[in-house]
Amino acid sequence: ITSGRHLPEAWRDNFITNDFRGNRINRFTMTEDGSGYAVRKQADLLSSTHVAFRPVDVKMGPDGAIYIADWYNPIIQHGEVDFRDPRRDQVQGRIWRITAKDRPLVERPRLVGASNQALLDALTAPERWTRDHAKQILVNRGKEKVLSSLKAWVVGLDANDARFERNRLEALWLCQGLDAVEPDLLATVLKSSDPHVRAGAMRVLFYWLPQVPEHMSHLTSGVRDAHARVRLEAVRALGQAGSREAAALALEVLDQ
């Protein structure tokens, strides 16, 4: 899924996937559709008439560019063609970097060895690569070294920031990665004005159910939410709850 400032806006939040049989890389745009999404195929990101072009992996890089791992082999079968067939290329491979013309690349973030505060601030970056790697480093440091900094960071978030609600969700995801159950933060994020953030928080609740005393109250609100994806996540969590209260709530929802 593409993200970041380097790509034009129309190319952000696109799905990029490999078609190694067709020697091409597909691109899809996404729109909301009830509790899920609908995708529409767009022009290929890259295609080739070269039979050895075999894209097998695609990733966003720290500079905001799209990187393609090209297996580079004219043969893609396993048992159908002899493993000693001389056409098999067992030496070469290629990596492609795709950039947007006339747009600056993103400066690579310095995350390894950075302070907790710098890594937490990186959670606000538009690039998912930066957010994911910052979270991973913080998780590796452990909650004993991170949790107090995280709590202070959440308190200091700017409520006027356009990404305020999403930043609190990033904090909740980090708590999940640290295996640090924070019922108060969860309750706050579940009340977000952004339904996507509420849905993300409801999914966290799915994993924290036994450790959140007020989980039935949250689930009750969730199954009555105005947004279909929040309701879906709440129903999914109800199945995990597995209690008589959950069954009664499920029946109530069915009656409605």
FENHU-V408769 format. One record per residue. PHI is phi as a letter, one per 20 degrees, with the letter a starting at -180 (none if undefined). PSI is psi as a letter, one per 40 degrees, with the letter a starting at -180 (* if undefined). Layout:
PHI:PSI + PHI:PSI
//
This chain:
none:h + f:i + a:i + o:i + f:d + f:d + f:i + g:i + g:d + f:e + e:e + e:i + l:f + e:i + e:h + d:h + b:i + e:h + c:g + f:d + f:d + e:e + l:f + b:i + c:h + e:i + c:h + c:i + e:i + c:h + c:i + f:i + b:g + m:b + e:e + c:a + c:i + d:i + d:i + c:h + f:h + d:a + g:i + g:i + f:d + b:h + b:i + b:i + e:e + f:h + f:e + e:e + f:h + c:g + f:h + d:e + b:i + b:h + b:i + e:h + e:i + f:e + e:e + n:e + e:i + e:h + d:h + d:h + e:h + d:h + f:d + l:g + b:h + f:e + d:h + d:e + f:i + d:c + e:e + f:d + c:h + g:h + f:e + e:e + g:h + f:e + f:e + f:h + e:h + d:e + c:d + e:i + a:i + c:i + c:h + d:h + d:h + d:h + c:i + e:h + f:i + l:f + c:h + f:i + f:i + e:h + f:h + f:h + f:i + e:g + d:d + f:h + n:e + f:i + f:i + g:d + f:d + f:d + f:d + f:d + f:d + f:e + f:e + e:e + f:i + f:d + e:h + f:d + g:d + f:d + f:d + f:d + f:d + f:d + f:d + f:d + f:d + f:d + f:d + f:d + f:d + n:i + f:d + f:d + e:e + d:d + g:d + f:d + f:d + f:d + f:d + f:d + f:d + f:d + f:d + e:e + f:i + e:h + f:e + e:e + f:h + f:d + e:e + g:d + f:d + f:d + f:d + f:d + f:d + g:d + f:d + f:d + f:d + f:d + g:d + f:d + f:d + e:e + l:f + d:g + f:h + c:g + g:d + f:d + f:d + g:d + f:d + f:d + f:d + f:e + e:e + g:i + f:e + e:h + f:d + f:d + f:d + f:d + f:d + f:d + f:d + f:d + f:d + f:d + g:d + g:d + e:e + d:e + g:d + f:e + d:e + d:h + g:d + e:f + f:d + f:d + f:d + f:d + f:d + f:d + f:d + f:d + f:e + d:e + f:i + f:d + e:h + f:d + f:d + f:d + f:d + f:d + f:d + f:d + f:d + f:d + f:d + g:d + f:d + f:d + f:d + m:f + d:i + f:d + f:d + f:d + f:d + f:d + f:d + f:d + f:d + f:d + f:d + f:d + f:d + f:*
//
